[in-house]
């Protein structure tokens, strides 16, 4: 089963268990959403259903998953009490099915197509191929806002577009200078891709666009449960100490690794800028953090790889994120 904790970190109990009976689940892909009334919806592709639990963890009922195949993308709570579930299949890009608070499927939203193809390199041996994005190249970014509209951007430009259901388009922009890709960070990124490709083709050589000299301004877009918009920015790379590096999965010599200070710009959904937030070392954006007002819940990993769920309090007057005790 999955574990429930209070906002203060107190363990409240375990919900569900493995199986196909009421309240049980098979091979859940991690899709879980808490609705505005406190109910919990768990995506269970193994049983082709969405299981619904009360705020105290008691099983309530189940709803069928509508259309296509599930993805590992998170579900999104809606401000009207419902939620959105991403699906894909049938040769179509990701779509988001909107569910009403009573579980009735409503309309389906296609994910935005910004018309940009990410630069890639490719290796192929016979019918087997592998494609890898060129590090630090521009990509299209999007996320679904709980208000029912998309936030979109091109990572190389500081311009966000909020496309409201009624047709209104809000543009949020800021002046920001792209950061440079240091020569040793660039070499490490190229070597990482090269090693990955040579696991398939030992004679592989770089066959795509070169790694850019600057990083895109934007890394990710996040929409908070309260409607605020959190923009993750690229920062200069810092070399990871050798004792903290991840081992090479192929058993080769460990590569130099770099990390960036986790830095967000925060906006209200009407475009008002609230400030820049810098998270502590160890703050992880995967899986996606939960943002709510001046609180953030995210995974944190220490120098020996131990993970824990941590609650952070945003200290706006200092512009930094600190652990709440």
VOPAGU-2260 file (C-alpha; in pm, 1 decimal, decimal comma):
REM VOPAGU-2260
SITE   aa  ch    i         X         Y         Z
SITE  UNK   A    0       0,0       0,0       0,0
SITE  UNK   A    1      95,0     366,9     -16,3
SITE  UNK   A    2     159,0     563,3     299,1
SITE  UNK   A    3     -25,4     869,5     423,4
SITE  UNK   A    4     143,7    1149,3     617,1
SITE  UNK   A    5      12,5    1473,2     760,6
SITE  UNK   A    6     142,6    1805,4     633,7
SITE  UNK   A    7     374,2    1806,5     936,1
SITE  UNK   A    8     518,6    1464,1     845,0
SITE  UNK   A    9     326,1    1251,6    1097,3
SITE  UNK   A   10     261,2     897,6     968,8
SITE  UNK   A   11    -114,4     843,0     938,6
SITE  UNK   A   12    -139,8     492,6     795,7
SITE  UNK   A   13    -118,4     277,8     483,5
SITE  UNK   A   14    -381,7     283,1     210,0
SITE  UNK   A   15    -460,1     -12,8     -17,7
SITE  UNK   A   16    -251,9    -316,7     -99,5
SITE  UNK   A   17    -147,2    -528,3    -397,3
SITE  UNK   A   18    -429,2    -717,8    -564,5
SITE  UNK   A   19    -738,5    -686,7    -781,9
SITE  UNK   A   20   -1008,2    -653,9    -515,9
SITE  UNK   A   21   -1180,8    -332,4    -405,8
SITE  UNK   A   22    -922,5     -78,7    -294,4
SITE  UNK   A   23    -631,4    -294,4    -416,9
SITE  UNK   A   24    -407,1    -214,0    -710,9
SITE  UNK   A   25    -166,8    -381,1    -953,8
SITE  UNK   A   26     151,8    -218,3   -1084,5
SITE  UNK   A   27      46,4     136,6   -1007,4
SITE  UNK   A   28     254,8     379,3   -1214,4
SITE  UNK   A   29     269,1     643,5    -943,5
SITE  UNK   A   30     -27,1     844,9   -1071,6
SITE  UNK   A   31    -195,5     985,6    -762,3
SITE  UNK   A   32    -388,8    1305,7    -705,0
SITE  UNK   A   33    -552,0    1463,5    -400,2
SITE  UNK   A   34    -877,3    1641,8    -491,2
SITE  UNK   A   35    -985,7    1971,6    -339,7
SITE  UNK   A   36   -1225,7    1791,2    -101,7
SITE  UNK   A   37    -944,4    1567,5      29,2
SITE  UNK   A   38   -1032,2    1250,7    -162,5
SITE  UNK   A   39    -740,1    1053,5    -305,9
SITE  UNK   A   40    -748,0     911,8    -660,5
SITE  UNK   A   41    -491,8     643,0    -748,4
SITE  UNK   A   42    -430,2     547,7   -1111,4
SITE  UNK   A   43    -414,2     167,9   -1143,3
SITE  UNK   A   44    -341,8      66,9   -1504,8
SITE  UNK   A   45    -292,4    -295,6   -1397,8
SITE  UNK   A   46    -665,1    -311,2   -1318,2
SITE  UNK   A   47    -764,4     -49,0   -1580,5
SITE  UNK   A   48    -925,0     174,6   -1320,0
SITE  UNK   A   49    -893,6     475,2   -1095,1
SITE  UNK   A   50    -939,7     384,7    -728,2
SITE  UNK   A   51   -1092,0     648,8    -501,7
SITE  UNK   A   52   -1024,2     677,7    -128,4
SITE  UNK   A   53   -1156,1     911,7     138,8
SITE  UNK   A   54    -924,7    1163,3     304,5
SITE  UNK   A   55    -879,1     917,7     593,6
SITE  UNK   A   56    -772,1     639,8     351,2
SITE  UNK   A   57   -1100,4     443,6     347,2
SITE  UNK   A   58   -1182,4     292,2       7,2
SITE  UNK   A   59   -1484,5     454,2    -162,2
SITE  UNK   A   60   -1522,9     330,2    -521,6
SITE  UNK   A   61   -1348,3     293,0    -859,1
SITE  UNK   A   62   -1385,1     463,5   -1196,0
SITE  UNK   A   63   -1271,4     320,2   -1532,1
SITE  UNK   A   64    -972,4     478,2   -1704,0
SITE  UNK   A   65   -1096,2     644,0   -2018,6
SITE  UNK   A   66    -922,4     584,2   -2352,8
SITE  UNK   A   67    -565,2     517,1   -2461,4
SITE  UNK   A   68    -287,9     397,0   -2235,2
SITE  UNK   A   69    -171,4     553,2   -1912,6
SITE  UNK   A   70     162,0     726,0   -1883,8
SITE  UNK   A   71     389,4     788,8   -1588,5
SITE  UNK   A   72     296,9    1157,5   -1609,0
SITE  UNK   A   73     127,0    1287,8   -1294,7
SITE  UNK   A   74    -243,8    1359,2   -1272,9
SITE  UNK   A   75    -341,8    1722,5   -1214,5
SITE  UNK   A   76    -604,1    1839,8    -962,7
SITE  UNK   A   77    -857,0    2090,5   -1095,9
SITE  UNK   A   78    -976,1    2394,3    -906,5
SITE  UNK   A   79   -1338,9    2284,0    -967,4
SITE  UNK   A   80   -1285,5    1966,5    -761,7
SITE  UNK   A   81   -1216,2    1730,1   -1051,0
SITE  UNK   A   82    -885,7    1631,4   -1208,8
SITE  UNK   A   83    -702,2    1562,2   -1534,3
SITE  UNK   A   84    -549,6    1225,6   -1630,6
SITE  UNK   A   85    -285,2    1211,0   -1909,6
SITE  UNK   A   86    -319,0     931,5   -2168,2
SITE  UNK   A   87    -151,6     845,7   -2496,6
SITE  UNK   A   88    -195,8     593,7   -2775,9
SITE  UNK   A   89    -330,5     556,4   -3126,7
SITE  UNK   A   90     -36,1     742,6   -3275,0
SITE  UNK   A   91    -146,4    1063,5   -3101,4
SITE  UNK   A   92      54,3    1281,4   -2861,2
SITE  UNK   A   93     -32,7    1299,2   -2493,3
SITE  UNK   A   94    -393,4    1398,0   -2422,4
SITE  UNK   A   95    -549,6    1493,6   -2091,2
SITE  UNK   A   96    -892,3    1359,6   -1996,1
SITE  UNK   A   97   -1087,9    1588,0   -1765,0
SITE  UNK   A   98   -1291,3    1415,0   -1494,7
SITE  UNK   A   99   -1571,1    1582,7   -1300,2
SITE  UNK   A  100   -1565,8    1554,7    -917,7
SITE  UNK   A  101   -1807,8    1258,6    -941,9
SITE  UNK   A  102   -1573,6    1069,2   -1176,1
SITE  UNK   A  103   -1765,4    1129,3   -1499,8
SITE  UNK   A  104   -1523,5    1180,9   -1793,7
SITE  UNK   A  105   -1575,9    1517,0   -1960,1
SITE  UNK   A  106   -1376,9    1664,2   -2249,3
SITE  UNK   A  107   -1027,6    1562,7   -2366,5
SITE  UNK   A  108    -753,4    1821,4   -2413,3
SITE  UNK   A  109    -474,5    1763,6   -2667,5
SITE  UNK   A  110    -131,8    1860,7   -2537,6
SITE  UNK   A  111      11,7    2176,4   -2697,8
SITE  UNK   A  112     214,7    2140,4   -3016,7
SITE  UNK   A  113     461,5    2428,4   -3036,3
SITE  UNK   A  114     606,3    2305,3   -3363,5
SITE  UNK   A  115     962,3    2263,9   -3238,4
SITE  UNK   A  116    1170,1    1950,1   -3274,0
SITE  UNK   A  117    1441,8    1896,5   -3014,7
SITE  UNK   A  118    1788,0    1843,3   -3165,2
SITE  UNK   A  119    1896,5    1479,3   -3125,8
SITE  UNK   A  120    2171,6    1230,9   -3203,0
SITE  UNK   A  121    2096,1     875,2   -3309,6
SITE  UNK   A  122    2258,2     533,0   -3310,8
SITE  UNK   A  123    2126,1     231,2   -3501,7
SITE  UNK   A  124    2230,9    -131,3   -3541,5
SITE  UNK   A  125    1996,4    -319,4   -3772,8
SITE  UNK   A  126    1637,7    -253,6   -3664,6
SITE  UNK   A  127    1743,1    -143,2   -3315,0
SITE  UNK   A  128    1798,7     229,4   -3264,7
SITE  UNK   A  129    1851,1     478,2   -2985,6
SITE  UNK   A  130    1787,3     852,6   -2990,6
SITE  UNK   A  131    1924,1    1100,6   -2739,8
SITE  UNK   A  132    1856,7    1475,0   -2710,4
SITE  UNK   A  133    2153,1    1705,8   -2760,3
SITE  UNK   A  134    2227,1    1850,0   -2413,8
SITE  UNK   A  135    2132,9    2214,1   -2351,0
SITE  UNK   A  136    1940,3    2262,2   -2676,8
SITE  UNK   A  137    1610,1    2446,6   -2688,9
SITE  UNK   A  138    1293,8    2247,2   -2624,6
SITE  UNK   A  139     924,6    2324,0   -2599,7
SITE  UNK   A  140     781,9    2327,6   -2245,9
SITE  UNK   A  141     424,0    2295,6   -2126,6
SITE  UNK   A  142     225,0    2213,7   -1818,7
SITE  UNK   A  143    -142,9    2204,5   -1734,7
SITE  UNK   A  144    -265,8    2464,1   -1487,7
SITE  UNK   A  145    -528,8    2346,9   -1233,7
SITE  UNK   A  146    -751,2    2623,7   -1373,2
SITE  UNK   A  147    -788,8    2418,5   -1691,3
SITE  UNK   A  148    -548,5    2593,5   -1928,0
SITE  UNK   A  149    -198,5    2530,9   -2054,9
SITE  UNK   A  150     121,7    2715,8   -1969,6
SITE  UNK   A  151     364,2    2700,1   -2263,0
SITE  UNK   A  152     712,5    2833,4   -2337,6
SITE  UNK   A  153    1020,7    2782,8   -2549,0
SITE  UNK   A  154    1308,9    2702,8   -2316,6
SITE  UNK   A  155    1544,9    2944,8   -2492,4
SITE  UNK   A  156    1322,5    3248,8   -2432,7
SITE  UNK   A  157    1185,5    3394,4   -2111,1
SITE  UNK   A  158     828,0    3422,7   -2234,9
SITE  UNK   A  159     542,4    3220,9   -2085,2
SITE  UNK   A  160     200,3    3197,6   -2248,3
SITE  UNK   A  161    -112,3    3117,7   -2047,0
SITE  UNK   A  162    -387,4    3007,5   -2284,2
SITE  UNK   A  163    -718,1    3038,0   -2098,2
SITE  UNK   A  164   -1021,8    2826,8   -2199,6
SITE  UNK   A  165   -1214,1    3142,9   -2297,1
SITE  UNK   A  166    -950,2    3231,9   -2556,9
SITE  UNK   A  167    -758,1    3490,8   -2354,5
SITE  UNK   A  168    -381,5    3476,6   -2393,6
SITE  UNK   A  169    -157,4    3612,3   -2117,2
SITE  UNK   A  170     212,7    3661,9   -2186,7
SITE  UNK   A  171     462,9    3671,9   -1898,0
SITE  UNK   A  172     818,9    3776,1   -1982,5
SITE  UNK   A  173    1138,2    3880,8   -1805,3
SITE  UNK   A  174    1483,7    3992,6   -1906,9
SITE  UNK   A  175    1730,3    3716,0   -1829,6
SITE  UNK   A  176    2078,6    3646,1   -1968,6
SITE  UNK   A  177    2148,3    3282,0   -2064,2
SITE  UNK   A  178    2428,6    3119,9   -1865,1
SITE  UNK   A  179    2734,6    2976,9   -2034,4
SITE  UNK   A  180    2808,6    2606,5   -2062,1
SITE  UNK   A  181    3157,0    2570,3   -1913,7
SITE  UNK   A  182    3402,4    2376,5   -2129,7
SITE  UNK   A  183    3444,6    2092,5   -1878,3
SITE  UNK   A  184    3066,0    2066,0   -1828,7
SITE  UNK   A  185    3017,6    2053,0   -2204,4
SITE  UNK   A  186    3284,5    1781,8   -2242,8
SITE  UNK   A  187    3125,5    1573,6   -1966,6
SITE  UNK   A  188    2779,4    1602,5   -2126,1
SITE  UNK   A  189    2914,1    1497,0   -2465,4
SITE  UNK   A  190    3101,1    1201,6   -2316,1
SITE  UNK   A  191    2788,8    1088,7   -2129,3
SITE  UNK   A  192    2585,9    1077,3   -2451,0
SITE  UNK   A  193    2871,8     909,8   -2637,9
SITE  UNK   A  194    2901,9     632,9   -2379,8
SITE  UNK   A  195    2526,5     573,7   -2391,2
SITE  UNK   A  196    2528,6     543,5   -2770,9
SITE  UNK   A  197    2833,1     317,0   -2779,8
SITE  UNK   A  198    2652,5      60,6   -2568,7
SITE  UNK   A  199    2451,6      -1,8   -2886,2
SITE  UNK   A  200    2712,2      84,4   -3150,1
SITE  UNK   A  201    3075,6      66,6   -3025,2
SITE  UNK   A  202    3194,3     265,2   -3328,4
SITE  UNK   A  203    2941,3     546,8   -3285,3
SITE  UNK   A  204    3050,6     905,8   -3342,9
SITE  UNK   A  205    2864,0    1228,7   -3280,6
SITE  UNK   A  206    2616,4    1280,7   -3567,1
SITE  UNK   A  207    2398,3    1573,7   -3463,0
SITE  UNK   A  208    2411,9    1939,8   -3378,9
SITE  UNK   A  209    2693,9    2042,4   -3144,0
SITE  UNK   A  210    2620,2    2116,8   -2780,4
SITE  UNK   A  211    2542,8    2491,3   -2754,7
SITE  UNK   A  212    2775,0    2733,6   -2578,6
SITE  UNK   A  213    2487,4    2865,5   -2361,8
SITE  UNK   A  214    2207,0    2692,2   -2175,6
SITE  UNK   A  215    1838,0    2756,9   -2238,4
SITE  UNK   A  216    1698,1    3003,4   -1986,5
SITE  UNK   A  217    1409,8    2780,4   -1875,7
SITE  UNK   A  218    1424,8    2419,3   -1754,0
SITE  UNK   A  219    1072,6    2332,6   -1637,5
SITE  UNK   A  220     728,6    2483,9   -1579,2
SITE  UNK   A  221     530,3    2392,6   -1266,1
SITE  UNK   A  222     176,2    2487,8   -1168,2
SITE  UNK   A  223     101,1    2499,7    -797,0
SITE  UNK   A  224    -221,2    2368,4    -647,3
SITE  UNK   A  225    -313,7    2726,5    -554,3
SITE  UNK   A  226    -258,9    2850,8    -910,6
SITE  UNK   A  227      85,7    3005,5    -876,6
SITE  UNK   A  228     339,7    2938,0   -1151,9
SITE  UNK   A  229     687,7    2815,6   -1066,4
SITE  UNK   A  230     953,8    2848,9   -1337,6
SITE  UNK   A  231    1269,9    2641,6   -1294,1
SITE  UNK   A  232    1571,7    2824,4   -1439,4
SITE  UNK   A  233    1901,0    2695,3   -1573,7
SITE  UNK   A  234    2201,2    2797,1   -1364,2
SITE  UNK   A  235    2580,9    2758,5   -1400,2
SITE  UNK   A  236    2697,2    2401,9   -1346,8
SITE  UNK   A  237    2886,6    2309,1   -1030,5
SITE  UNK   A  238    3114,4    2004,9   -1031,7
SITE  UNK   A  239    2987,5    1723,0    -807,7
SITE  UNK   A  240    3255,7    1593,0    -566,7
SITE  UNK   A  241    3389,8    1253,9    -674,9
SITE  UNK   A  242    3253,6    1076,7    -365,7
SITE  UNK   A  243    2897,4    1188,4    -455,2
SITE  UNK   A  244    2898,2    1088,0    -822,1
SITE  UNK   A  245    2670,3     818,9    -957,6
SITE  UNK   A  246    2857,0     512,1   -1089,8
SITE  UNK   A  247    2865,4     444,6   -1462,9
SITE  UNK   A  248    2591,5     180,1   -1526,1
SITE  UNK   A  249    2816,8      14,6   -1783,5
SITE  UNK   A  250    3099,2     -23,4   -1531,6
SITE  UNK   A  251    3332,7     233,2   -1687,0
SITE  UNK   A  252    3527,5     501,3   -1505,9
SITE  UNK   A  253    3292,6     753,0   -1338,6
SITE  UNK   A  254    3237,5    1064,8   -1544,4
SITE  UNK   A  255    3267,5    1414,9   -1404,1
SITE  UNK   A  256    2919,4    1524,7   -1301,6
SITE  UNK   A  257    2769,6    1870,3   -1266,8
SITE  UNK   A  258    2463,6    2003,0   -1087,3
SITE  UNK   A  259    2283,4    2332,7   -1084,4
SITE  UNK   A  260    2151,1    2528,4    -789,8
SITE  UNK   A  261    1773,6    2475,7    -798,2
SITE  UNK   A  262    1632,3    2821,2    -868,8
SITE  UNK   A  263    1270,5    2919,8    -936,3
SITE  UNK   A  264    1094,5    3237,0   -1038,5
SITE  UNK   A  265     741,8    3248,9    -894,7
SITE  UNK   A  266     439,7    3426,6   -1047,0
SITE  UNK   A  267      74,9    3462,9    -958,6
SITE  UNK   A  268    -153,6    3326,8   -1229,6
SITE  UNK   A  269    -237,1    3685,9   -1331,8
SITE  UNK   A  270     129,8    3736,7   -1423,6
SITE  UNK   A  271     241,7    3928,6   -1112,6
SITE  UNK   A  272     604,3    3845,8   -1025,6
SITE  UNK   A  273     652,8    3732,7    -664,5
SITE  UNK   A  274    1027,1    3673,9    -652,8
SITE  UNK   A  275    1314,3    3432,0    -700,7
SITE  UNK   A  276    1349,6    3125,7    -478,3
SITE  UNK   A  277    1670,5    2924,5    -430,2
SITE  UNK   A  278    1628,9    2574,7    -287,4
SITE  UNK   A  279    1881,4    2403,0     -57,8
SITE  UNK   A  280    2132,5    2149,2    -189,0
SITE  UNK   A  281    1966,2    1809,6    -219,9
SITE  UNK   A  282    1624,2    1944,7    -326,0
SITE  UNK   A  283    1490,9    1725,5    -608,2
SITE  UNK   A  284    1243,5    1818,3    -881,7
SITE  UNK   A  285    1179,2    1451,7    -966,5
SITE  UNK   A  286     924,8    1332,2    -879,2
SITE  UNK   A  287     745,7    1660,9    -921,1
SITE  UNK   A  288     732,0    1865,3    -597,3
SITE  UNK   A  289     400,8    1976,0    -447,6
SITE  UNK   A  290     371,2    2355,0    -432,7
SITE  UNK   A  291     104,8    2512,9    -213,9
SITE  UNK   A  292     122,3    2874,5    -103,5
SITE  UNK   A  293     448,5    2932,9      81,1
SITE  UNK   A  294     506,0    2561,1     140,6
SITE  UNK   A  295     675,4    2303,5     -82,5
SITE  UNK   A  296     698,5    1926,8     -35,0
SITE  UNK   A  297     978,9    1754,8    -226,6
SITE  UNK   A  298    1227,8    1471,0    -210,0
SITE  UNK   A  299    1565,0    1554,2     -61,5
SITE  UNK   A  300    1874,6    1338,0     -98,2
SITE  UNK   A  301    2176,2    1360,3     129,6
SITE  UNK   A  302    2540,4    1305,7      31,1
SITE  UNK   A  303    2517,7     926,5      85,5
SITE  UNK   A  304    2205,9     887,3    -130,2
SITE  UNK   A  305    1941,5     857,6     143,9
SITE  UNK   A  306    1610,7    1010,7      29,9
SITE  UNK   A  307    1343,3    1163,9     247,8
SITE  UNK   A  308    1030,5    1367,3     189,6
SITE  UNK   A  309    1094,2    1717,5     318,5
SITE  UNK   A  310     864,6    2011,7     377,8
SITE  UNK   A  311    1010,0    2351,8     294,5
SITE  UNK   A  312     889,8    2693,4     398,3
SITE  UNK   A  313     947,1    2977,7     153,3
SITE  UNK   A  314    1107,7    3280,2     318,1
SITE  UNK   A  315    1021,0    3545,9      62,6
SITE  UNK   A  316    1199,2    3837,2     222,5
SITE  UNK   A  317    1529,7    3648,6     194,5
SITE  UNK   A  318    1455,3    3492,9    -143,1
SITE  UNK   A  319    1545,4    3143,9     -28,0
SITE  UNK   A  320    1380,1    2815,2      48,6
SITE  UNK   A  321    1453,1    2665,7     388,6
SITE  UNK   A  322    1351,7    2342,7     558,4
SITE  UNK   A  323    1052,3    2386,7     789,5
SITE  UNK   A  324    1119,7    2239,9    1132,4
